């Protein structure tokens, strides 16, 4: 599906759609993205869609959204999302934000790249290895809402979407099965 029809299905009318995707757990740092949203929506026509099941108490997040005054700028899709629906959410989005506090890796970053969507990740675990800084996204420090907001606004205000578009095919090749096979064969030759 194309971006316009995906947004129509999701009833998104804002210029910029940010996506937080996957199970909601403390280590994924959603709190820091929510705390960044007041600054983001103050300077841009943006909306955050949080898509995934809560694996912890949802109330603190809802209370935070309410206390920050961003209820109209955040949508929660608190449920399992089937493989058939994944395309709709990623195609509709402009930017995927993964403000993890800790992680080894994230399949969400790979999915974003597969859909040619830039990603903002935190410098934890293997996340920075997936993002080519300034080409397919930005890397920010963990637990820093100000840096998350700055990276989102840099992307939006700097027109980075069109600047990053040419780099996705190159980055996807790095993570292809043939590239992985080449690395394994090289390792085998060295051993």
N, CA, C and O of each residue as an XYZ file, in Angstrom:
764
protein
N       0.849     -1.192      0.000
C       0.000      0.000      0.000
C       0.880      1.235      0.000
O       2.036      1.187      0.420
N       0.324      2.340     -0.474
C       1.121      3.560     -0.476
C       0.878      4.347      0.824
O      -0.023      4.038      1.604
N       1.698      5.351      1.021
C       1.663      6.125      2.263
C       0.306      6.790      2.489
O      -0.213      6.772      3.605
N      -0.267      7.374      1.446
C      -1.553      8.062      1.607
C      -2.664      7.119      2.043
O      -3.440      7.450      2.940
N      -2.751      5.947      1.421
C      -3.818      5.020      1.809
C      -3.555      4.424      3.193
O      -4.501      4.158      3.935
N      -2.296      4.212      3.548
C      -1.974      3.722      4.900
C      -2.398      4.756      5.938
O      -2.976      4.404      6.966
N      -2.114      6.017      5.676
C      -2.508      7.078      6.605
C      -4.025      7.227      6.671
O      -4.587      7.499      7.732
N      -4.669      7.050      5.546
C      -6.132      7.127      5.530
C      -6.725      6.019      6.396
O      -7.654      6.260      7.168
N      -6.191      4.813      6.270
C      -6.666      3.697      7.087
C      -6.461      3.962      8.577
O      -7.287      3.573      9.403
N      -5.363      4.621      8.911
C      -5.043      4.905     10.318
C      -5.627      6.237     10.794
O      -5.492      6.594     11.964
N      -6.268      6.961      9.893
C      -6.880      8.263     10.202
C      -5.838      9.273     10.730
O      -6.080      9.990     11.701
N      -4.689      9.304     10.065
C      -3.621     10.239     10.415
C      -3.646     11.396      9.437
O      -3.587     11.197      8.224
N      -3.735     12.601      9.967
C      -3.777     13.786      9.123
C      -2.592     14.730      9.373
O      -2.445     15.744      8.691
N      -1.762     14.391     10.343
C      -0.601     15.227     10.656
C       0.463     15.096      9.574
O       0.537     14.091      8.866
N       1.271     16.122      9.466
C       2.333     16.118      8.461
C       3.385     15.056      8.759
O       3.942     14.459      7.838
N       3.660     14.816     10.048
C       4.726     13.899     10.437
C       4.194     12.837     11.395
O       3.606     13.147     12.431
N       4.413     11.588     11.026
C       3.994     10.489     11.899
C       5.227      9.775     12.430
O       6.037      9.244     11.669
N       5.351      9.775     13.754
C       6.426      9.056     14.434
C       5.864      7.716     14.876
O       4.711      7.629     15.298
N       6.679      6.670     14.781
C       6.218      5.333     15.133
C       7.120      4.716     16.191
O       8.338      4.648     16.028
N       6.497      4.265     17.281
C       7.140      3.417     18.273
C       6.434      2.085     18.134
O       5.223      2.006     18.337
N       7.169      1.034     17.792
C       6.545     -0.243     17.443
C       7.140     -1.372     18.276
O       8.350     -1.422     18.498
N       6.288     -2.266     18.730
C       6.736     -3.453     19.456
C       6.174     -3.499     20.860
O       5.529     -2.557     21.320
N       6.429     -4.614     21.536
C       5.968     -4.758     22.918
C       6.445     -3.582     23.760
O       7.569     -3.106     23.601
N       5.583     -3.122     24.651
C       5.968     -2.015     25.529
C       6.482     -2.612     26.831
O       5.745     -3.211     27.613
N       7.781     -2.419     27.024
C       8.479     -2.858     28.226
C       9.373     -1.717     28.665
O       9.776     -0.884     27.854
N       9.677     -1.683     29.935
C      10.451     -0.567     30.499
C      11.762     -0.317     29.736
O      12.098      0.832     29.451
N      12.496     -1.375     29.407
C      13.808     -1.209     28.783
C      13.744     -0.558     27.405
O      14.774     -0.144     26.874
N      12.559     -0.460     26.822
C      12.433      0.151     25.494
C      12.336      1.669     25.540
O      12.330      2.317     24.493
N      12.260      2.250     26.743
C      12.400      3.693     26.904
C      11.284      4.563     26.357
O      11.513      5.737     26.066
N      10.086      4.024     26.210
C       8.971      4.822     25.693
C       8.773      6.106     26.486
O       8.421      7.139     25.917
N       8.990      6.051     27.766
C       8.851      7.231     28.627
C       9.652      8.420     28.084
O       9.178      9.556     28.127
N      10.843      8.170     27.582
C      11.711      9.258     27.102
C      11.193      9.856     25.796
O      11.345     11.054     25.554
N      10.595      9.040     24.973
C       9.970      9.557     23.749
C       8.735     10.383     24.101
O       8.517     11.451     23.529
N       7.937      9.895     25.031
C       6.756     10.657     25.453
C       7.162     12.007     26.033
O       6.517     13.019     25.760
N       8.225     12.028     26.832
C       8.697     13.286     27.419
C       9.266     14.240     26.360
O       9.328     15.450     26.579
N       9.673     13.698     25.234
C      10.177     14.530     24.128
C       9.041     15.152     23.316
O       9.237     16.171     22.653
N       7.868     14.549     23.367
C       6.763     14.967     22.497
C       6.296     16.420     22.674
O       6.001     17.063     21.667
N       6.211     16.974     23.889
C       5.767     18.382     23.971
C       6.627     19.320     23.129
O       6.103     20.197     22.442
N       7.927     19.139     23.181
C       8.825     19.991     22.390
C       8.635     19.730     20.893
O       8.658     20.660     20.087
N       8.450     18.469     20.534
C       8.277     18.105     19.123
C       6.998     18.716     18.566
O       7.016     19.322     17.495
N       5.881     18.560     19.289
C       4.607     19.066     18.761
C       4.513     20.588     18.855
O       3.728     21.212     18.141
N       5.300     21.171     19.721
C       5.334     22.641     19.797
C       5.931     23.237     18.520
O       5.550     24.332     18.105
N       6.864     22.514     17.902
C       7.570     23.034     16.732
C       7.200     22.370     15.413
O       7.678     22.781     14.356
N       6.343     21.335     15.466
C       5.995     20.650     14.212
C       4.611     20.031     14.309
O       4.091     19.796     15.400
N       4.035     19.778     13.169
C       2.735     19.113     13.092
C       3.000     17.609     13.104
O       3.031     16.965     12.055
N       3.190     17.063     14.297
C       3.591     15.667     14.442
C       2.637     14.893     15.333
O       1.963     15.453     16.197
N       2.601     13.600     15.100
C       1.781     12.690     15.886
C       2.598     11.436     16.162
O       3.335     10.974     15.291
N       2.476     10.887     17.349
C       3.171      9.658     17.716
C       2.170      8.520     17.789
O       1.134      8.629     18.444
N       2.490      7.424     17.108
C       1.668      6.225     17.196
C       2.498      5.163     17.920
O       3.567      4.766     17.455
N       1.990      4.716     19.055
C       2.630      3.676     19.852
C       1.869      2.384     19.568
O       0.707      2.238     19.948
N       2.534      1.454     18.899
C       1.863      0.251     18.418
C       2.505     -0.984     19.047
O       3.667     -1.297     18.785
N       1.739     -1.670     19.871
C       2.220     -2.903     20.486
C       1.555     -3.160     21.820
O       0.995     -2.256     22.439
N       1.625     -4.402     22.253
C       1.013     -4.787     23.523
C       1.842     -4.302     24.709
O       3.072     -4.288     24.668
N       1.144     -3.911     25.751
C       1.807     -3.533     26.994
C       2.137     -4.796     27.775
O       1.266     -5.625     28.036
N       3.401     -4.930     28.141
C       3.839     -6.039     28.978
C       4.143     -5.551     30.388
O       4.886     -6.192     31.131
N       3.576     -4.437     30.739
C       3.652     -3.863     32.075
C       2.444     -2.955     32.237
O       1.645     -2.817     31.311
N       2.305     -2.351     33.374
C       1.152     -1.506     33.657
C       1.090     -0.333     32.678
O       2.055      0.416     32.529
N      -0.036     -0.188     32.027
C      -0.243      0.858     31.020
C      -0.520      2.225     31.659
O      -0.209      3.260     31.069
N      -1.098      2.227     32.852
C      -1.545      3.474     33.488
C      -0.455      4.535     33.635
O      -0.730      5.701     33.354
N       0.766      4.199     34.058
C       1.790      5.252     34.161
C       2.041      5.981     32.834
O       2.303      7.184     32.821
N       1.958      5.249     31.730
C       2.154      5.873     30.414
C       0.978      6.786     30.061
O       1.170      7.897     29.567
N      -0.211      6.315     30.315
C      -1.399      7.139     30.054
C      -1.398      8.383     30.929
O      -1.744      9.471     30.469
N      -1.009      8.223     32.191
C      -0.928      9.370     33.098
C       0.136     10.367     32.641
O      -0.066     11.578     32.726
N       1.266      9.856     32.158
C       2.333     10.726     31.666
C       1.855     11.522     30.455
O       2.094     12.727     30.372
N       1.191     10.866     29.528
C       0.655     11.541     28.337
C      -0.306     12.643     28.763
O      -0.251     13.754     28.236
N      -1.174     12.345     29.698
C      -2.141     13.328     30.184
C      -1.451     14.492     30.881
O      -1.776     15.651     30.626
N      -0.499     14.190     31.761
C       0.181     15.263     32.510
C       1.029     16.153     31.608
O       1.231     17.330     31.910
N       1.527     15.599     30.500
C       2.318     16.392     29.544
C       1.448     17.184     28.579
O       1.951     18.015     27.824
N       0.135     16.925     28.601
C      -0.781     17.645     27.724
C      -0.656     17.261     26.262
O      -0.865     18.093     25.379
N      -0.313     15.993     25.998
C      -0.097     15.563     24.609
C      -1.099     14.487     24.178
O      -0.844     13.749     23.226
N      -2.212     14.398     24.862
C      -3.205     13.360     24.554
C      -3.669     13.390     23.098
O      -3.926     12.336     22.515
N      -3.779     14.572     22.507
C      -4.209     14.688     21.108
C      -3.097     14.352     20.118
O      -3.339     14.242     18.916
N      -1.877     14.190     20.629
C      -0.725     13.953     19.757
C      -0.170     12.541     19.857
O       0.846     12.225     19.237
N      -0.834     11.685     20.640
C      -0.357     10.311     20.830
C      -1.528      9.348     20.689
O      -2.588      9.552     21.280
N      -1.325      8.302     19.906
C      -2.311      7.237     19.766
C      -1.670      5.933     20.208
O      -0.565      5.596     19.782
N      -2.373      5.201     21.067
C      -1.907      3.884     21.495
C      -2.708      2.814     20.760
O      -3.938      2.863     20.728
N      -2.016      1.865     20.180
C      -2.640      0.697     19.573
C      -2.155     -0.478     20.425
O      -1.177     -1.146     20.089
N      -2.850     -0.709     21.517
C      -2.434     -1.672     22.536
C      -2.995     -3.055     22.215
O      -3.999     -3.487     22.782
N      -2.312     -3.746     21.279
C      -2.743     -5.085     20.905
C      -1.659     -5.741     20.058
O      -0.721     -5.093     19.592
N      -1.820     -7.028     19.878
C      -0.953     -7.760     18.969
C      -1.221     -7.267     17.543
O      -2.375     -7.098     17.149
N      -0.178     -7.045     16.794
C      -0.300     -6.614     15.401
C       0.183     -7.756     14.519
O       1.336     -8.180     14.606
N      -0.702     -8.244     13.678
C      -0.356     -9.370     12.804
C       0.633     -8.941     11.727
O       0.773     -7.755     11.430
N       1.311     -9.922     11.153
C       2.254     -9.637     10.061
C       1.582     -8.892      8.917
O       2.201     -8.044      8.274
N       0.334     -9.202      8.667
C      -0.399     -8.555      7.574
C      -0.604     -7.066      7.820
O      -0.776     -6.305      6.868
N      -0.590     -6.638      9.075
C      -0.815     -5.226      9.407
C       0.461     -4.404      9.523
O       0.407     -3.174      9.494
N       1.583     -5.050      9.652
C       2.855     -4.353      9.884
C       3.110     -3.308      8.806
O       3.492     -2.179      9.111
N       2.900     -3.683      7.552
C       3.160     -2.773      6.430
C       2.418     -1.447      6.595
O       2.979     -0.380      6.347
N       1.171     -1.521      7.009
C       0.344     -0.312      7.144
C       0.999      0.698      8.092
O       1.072      1.885      7.774
N       1.467      0.242      9.238
C       2.027      1.154     10.234
C       3.365      1.742      9.776
O       3.611      2.937      9.940
N       4.218      0.906      9.206
C       5.519      1.411      8.765
C       5.401      2.287      7.526
O       6.104      3.292      7.413
N       4.530      1.926      6.603
C       4.340      2.721      5.389
C       3.753      4.091      5.722
O       4.108      5.086      5.090
N       2.872      4.150      6.694
C       2.250      5.421      7.080
C       3.231      6.345      7.795
O       3.068      7.564      7.759
N       4.241      5.783      8.439
C       5.138      6.582      9.280
C       6.207      7.309      8.466
O       6.542      6.931      7.343
N       6.720      8.360      9.080
C       7.848      9.097      8.509
C       9.151      8.703      9.181
O      10.212      8.695      8.557
N       9.054      8.376     10.469
C      10.246      8.168     11.282
C       9.919      7.168     12.380
O       8.890      7.283     13.046
N      10.798      6.186     12.569
C      10.641      5.196     13.630
C      11.598      5.593     14.751
O      12.766      5.892     14.504
N      11.092      5.594     15.986
C      11.911      6.024     17.122
C      12.013      4.873     18.119
O      11.005      4.352     18.596
N      13.260      4.488     18.424
C      13.544      3.401     19.355
C      14.440      3.929     20.477
O      15.662      3.802     20.405
N      13.841      4.518     21.505
C      14.619      5.164     22.574
C      15.029      4.198     23.684
O      14.905      4.527     24.864
N      15.510      3.026     23.323
C      15.794      1.967     24.283
C      16.783      2.410     25.362
O      17.709      3.180     25.109
N      16.556      1.902     26.561
C      17.462      2.131     27.689
C      18.568      1.081     27.643
O      19.729      1.370     27.935
N      18.191     -0.133     27.275
C      19.154     -1.214     27.101
C      18.618     -2.146     26.016
O      17.411     -2.237     25.789
N      19.542     -2.829     25.360
C      19.144     -3.778     24.314
C      20.386     -4.481     23.816
O      21.501     -3.977     23.954
N      20.185     -5.637     23.243
C      21.272     -6.260     22.504
C      21.100     -5.910     21.032
O      22.051     -5.520     20.355
N      19.865     -6.058     20.549
C      19.529     -5.753     19.165
C      18.024     -5.529     19.092
O      17.319     -5.735     20.080
N      17.527     -5.110     17.936
C      16.094     -4.932     17.766
C      15.700     -5.286     16.339
O      16.241     -4.747     15.374
N      14.751     -6.198     16.229
C      14.213     -6.524     14.915
C      13.423     -5.366     14.333
O      13.242     -5.281     13.118
N      12.950     -4.474     15.196
C      12.160     -3.323     14.729
C      13.005     -2.418     13.834
O      12.517     -1.913     12.823
N      14.261     -2.212     14.199
C      15.149     -1.381     13.367
C      15.306     -1.991     11.986
O      15.321     -1.274     10.985
N      15.423     -3.305     11.927
C      15.545     -3.994     10.638
C      14.266     -3.862      9.814
O      14.323     -3.670      8.599
N      13.122     -3.964     10.473
C      11.845     -3.802      9.764
C      11.738     -2.396      9.191
O      11.306     -2.215      8.052
N      12.129     -1.404      9.978
C      12.090     -0.016      9.504
C      12.946      0.138      8.245
O      12.517      0.754      7.269
N      14.147     -0.419      8.271
C      15.016     -0.338      7.093
C      14.385     -1.036      5.892
O      14.495     -0.552      4.765
N      13.727     -2.163      6.125
C      13.077     -2.885      5.031
C      11.998     -2.040      4.365
O      11.747     -2.179      3.168
N      11.358     -1.161      5.146
C      10.317     -0.271      4.611
C      10.875      1.115      4.261
O      10.108      2.050      4.033
N      12.201      1.250      4.218
C      12.859      2.526      3.886
C      12.465      3.643      4.840
O      12.267      4.783      4.420
N      12.352      3.322      6.111
C      11.987      4.318      7.109
C      13.191      4.627      7.982
O      13.797      3.719      8.551
N      13.542      5.906      8.092
C      14.641      6.301      8.963
C      14.325      5.954     10.418
O      13.165      5.880     10.825
N      15.397      5.744     11.190
C      15.245      5.328     12.575
C      16.099      6.199     13.476
O      17.252      6.498     13.166
N      15.518      6.599     14.592
C      16.308      7.208     15.659
C      16.460      6.129     16.718
O      15.473      5.617     17.245
N      17.703      5.789     17.023
C      17.990      4.783     18.038
C      18.890      5.390     19.108
O      19.532      6.420     18.903
N      18.914      4.722     20.245
C      19.842      5.126     21.298
C      21.121      4.300     21.169
O      21.127      3.219     20.579
N      22.179      4.823     21.724
C      23.489      4.176     21.647
C      23.591      3.082     22.708
O      24.351      3.194     23.669
N      22.803      2.021     22.509
C      22.840      0.878     23.415
C      22.918     -0.405     22.592
O      22.361     -0.489     21.498
N      23.616     -1.400     23.132
C      23.724     -2.684     22.468
C      24.164     -2.562     21.022
O      25.050     -1.772     20.695
N      23.541     -3.348     20.164
C      23.893     -3.346     18.752
C      23.079     -2.385     17.906
O      23.225     -2.368     16.684
N      22.216     -1.577     18.537
C      21.363     -0.668     17.757
C      22.154      0.277     16.854
O      21.770      0.462     15.699
N      23.254      0.890     17.339
C      23.990      1.805     16.457
C      24.570      1.137     15.208
O      24.844      1.806     14.211
N      24.756     -0.196     15.269
C      25.294     -0.909     14.111
C      24.302     -0.971     12.958
O      24.701     -1.144     11.806
N      23.019     -0.830     13.254
C      21.983     -0.925     12.225
C      21.791      0.401     11.499
O      21.394      0.421     10.334
N      22.071      1.501     12.178
C      21.812      2.831     11.631
C      23.093      3.460     11.102
O      24.093      3.549     11.815
N      23.055      3.887      9.866
C      24.157      4.660      9.296
C      23.854      6.123      9.624
O      22.970      6.730      9.020
N      24.584      6.678     10.573
C      24.344      8.032     11.081
C      24.246      9.043      9.936
O      25.153      9.165      9.113
N      23.121      9.763      9.907
C      22.903     10.781      8.887
C      22.514     10.232      7.525
O      22.253     11.000      6.600
N      22.473      8.901      7.390
C      22.087      8.284      6.124
C      20.763      7.529      6.256
O      19.881      7.657      5.407
N      20.634      6.748      7.319
C      19.382      6.018      7.544
C      18.796      6.327      8.915
O      17.862      5.658      9.358
N      19.331      7.319      9.578
C      18.799      7.707     10.880
C      19.814      8.453     11.709
O      20.849      8.907     11.220
N      19.483      8.565     12.986
C      20.345      9.251     13.936
C      20.480      8.413     15.198
O      19.578      7.655     15.555
N      21.618      8.560     15.867
C      21.900      7.844     17.108
C      22.000      8.868     18.225
O      22.736      9.848     18.115
N      21.250      8.635     19.312
C      21.237      9.559     20.448
C      21.586      8.802     21.724
O      21.499      7.575     21.758
N      21.980      9.521     22.773
C      22.259      8.846     24.045
C      20.973      8.322     24.680
O      19.901      8.886     24.464
N      21.075      7.246     25.461
C      19.879      6.722     26.138
C      19.437      7.640     27.278
O      20.222      8.434     27.799
N      18.174      7.515     27.649
C      17.580      8.238     28.783
C      17.686      9.757     28.625
O      17.868     10.468     29.613
N      17.575     10.253     27.404
C      17.744     11.687     27.160
C      16.639     12.202     26.231
O      16.779     12.192     25.008
N      15.549     12.647     26.837
C      14.396     13.137     26.069
C      14.746     14.342     25.213
O      14.233     14.485     24.103
N      15.610     15.202     25.713
C      16.003     16.388     24.945
C      16.713     15.995     23.649
O      16.469     16.585     22.597
N      17.585     15.003     23.734
C      18.297     14.551     22.536
C      17.354     13.844     21.562
O      17.502     13.967     20.346
N      16.387     13.107     22.101
C      15.391     12.471     21.241
C      14.615     13.553     20.490
O      14.441     13.474     19.274
N      14.155     14.558     21.224
C      13.411     15.658     20.596
C      14.274     16.370     19.562
O      13.804     16.670     18.465
N      15.513     16.639     19.896
C      16.414     17.332     18.968
C      16.616     16.535     17.681
O      16.630     17.106     16.590
N      16.773     15.213     17.809
C      16.972     14.374     16.622
C      15.711     14.349     15.756
O      15.801     14.431     14.531
N      14.550     14.238     16.376
C      13.293     14.235     15.618
C      13.133     15.572     14.890
O      12.810     15.603     13.702
N      13.360     16.661     15.600
C      13.207     17.990     14.986
C      14.264     18.238     13.907
O      13.982     18.878     12.894
N      15.453     17.741     14.122
C      16.494     17.854     13.094
C      16.029     17.160     11.812
O      16.173     17.697     10.714
N      15.471     15.961     11.974
C      14.969     15.211     10.826
C      13.854     15.982     10.114
O      13.878     16.134      8.893
N      12.886     16.462     10.881
C      11.721     17.135     10.298
C      12.110     18.478      9.684
O      11.798     18.748      8.524
N      12.781     19.309     10.453
C      13.083     20.676     10.018
C      14.194     20.741      8.976
O      14.273     21.701      8.210
N      15.045     19.732      8.946
C      16.160     19.733      7.999
C      15.862     19.029      6.691
O      16.741     18.914      5.837
N      14.626     18.553      6.518
C      14.279     17.856      5.285
C      15.086     16.588      5.066
O      15.427     16.247      3.934
N      15.389     15.890      6.156
C      16.248     14.716      6.074
C      15.602     13.530      5.371
O      16.313     12.632      4.920
N      14.278     13.498      5.265
C      13.632     12.379      4.586
C      14.152     12.194      3.174
O      14.515     11.084      2.785
N      14.192     13.271      2.405
C      14.673     13.171      1.020
C      16.191     12.981      0.976
O      16.706     12.365      0.043
N      16.906     13.496      1.964
C      18.367     13.324      1.999
C      18.740     11.865      2.277
O      19.741     11.365      1.765
N      17.927     11.193      3.090
C      18.243      9.815      3.477
C      17.768      8.779      2.464
O      18.328      7.685      2.394
N      16.760      9.101      1.692
C      16.139      8.127      0.782
C      17.135      7.337     -0.070
O      16.954      6.128     -0.216
N      18.174      7.950     -0.638
C      19.071      7.181     -1.513
C      19.901      6.110     -0.800
O      20.468      5.247     -1.470
N      19.991      6.132      0.515
C      20.896      5.243      1.236
C      20.276      3.926      1.693
O      20.997      3.037      2.145
N      18.972      3.781      1.586
C      18.336      2.582      2.138
C      18.715      1.304      1.400
O      18.948      0.279      2.041
N      18.781      1.334      0.082
C      19.149      0.122     -0.653
C      20.552     -0.344     -0.282
O      20.794     -1.539     -0.111
N      21.470      0.606     -0.160
C      22.842      0.289      0.238
C      22.858     -0.369      1.624
O      23.545     -1.369      1.831
N      22.111      0.188      2.555
C      22.085     -0.326      3.920
C      21.411     -1.706      3.969
O      21.853     -2.584      4.709
N      20.358     -1.893      3.193
C      19.667     -3.188      3.186
C      20.593     -4.293      2.675
O      20.506     -5.431      3.136
N      21.478     -3.969      1.727
C      22.412     -4.972      1.217
C      23.332     -5.478      2.322
O      23.711     -6.649      2.326
N      23.692     -4.603      3.258
C      24.553     -5.010      4.384
C      23.921     -6.133      5.200
O      24.625     -6.968      5.767
N      22.593     -6.151      5.256
C      21.897     -7.114      6.098
C      21.216     -8.224      5.295
O      20.364     -8.940      5.823
N      21.586     -8.366      4.036
C      20.962     -9.392      3.194
C      21.546    -10.772      3.523
O      22.609    -10.883      4.134
N      20.834    -11.808      3.107
C      21.319    -13.170      3.328
C      22.632    -13.405      2.588
O      23.516    -14.090      3.103
N      22.769    -12.849      1.396
C      24.012    -13.068      0.638
C      25.197    -12.399      1.327
O      26.300    -12.946      1.326
N      24.983    -11.225      1.914
C      26.064    -10.570      2.665
C      26.445    -11.384      3.891
O      27.622    -11.510      4.226
N      25.439    -11.934      4.554
C      25.703    -12.756      5.726
C      26.491    -14.012      5.323
O      27.432    -14.407      6.012
N      26.103    -14.629      4.213
C      26.815    -15.812      3.731
C      28.265    -15.471      3.395
O      29.167    -16.257      3.684
N      28.497    -14.308      2.788
C      29.863    -13.871      2.468
C      30.708    -13.741      3.732
O      31.868    -14.154      3.750
N      30.132    -13.170      4.785
C      30.856    -12.990      6.049
C      31.187    -14.345      6.667
O      32.294    -14.549      7.165
N      30.232    -15.269      6.634
C      30.452    -16.602      7.206
C      31.523    -17.342      6.402
O      32.391    -17.998      6.979
N      31.465    -17.239      5.083
C      32.492    -17.897      4.244
C      33.867    -17.305      4.511
O      34.849    -18.044      4.579
N      33.961    -15.999      4.663
C      35.239    -15.363      4.963
C      35.776    -15.819      6.321
O      36.967    -16.091      6.471
N      34.893    -15.896      7.290
C      35.287    -16.374      8.610
C      35.776    -17.819      8.532
O      36.774    -18.176      9.159
N      35.083    -18.631      7.775
C      35.462    -20.022      7.593
C      36.861    -20.126      6.949
O      37.684    -20.938      7.371
N      37.115    -19.305      5.938
C      38.432    -19.304      5.268
C      39.533    -18.917      6.254
O      40.619    -19.496      6.231
N      39.257    -17.944      7.117
C      40.252    -17.497      8.102
C      40.571    -18.579      9.123
O      41.714    -18.738      9.551
N      39.532    -19.318      9.503
C      39.732    -20.382     10.504
C      40.523    -21.507      9.882
O      40.805    -22.504     10.546
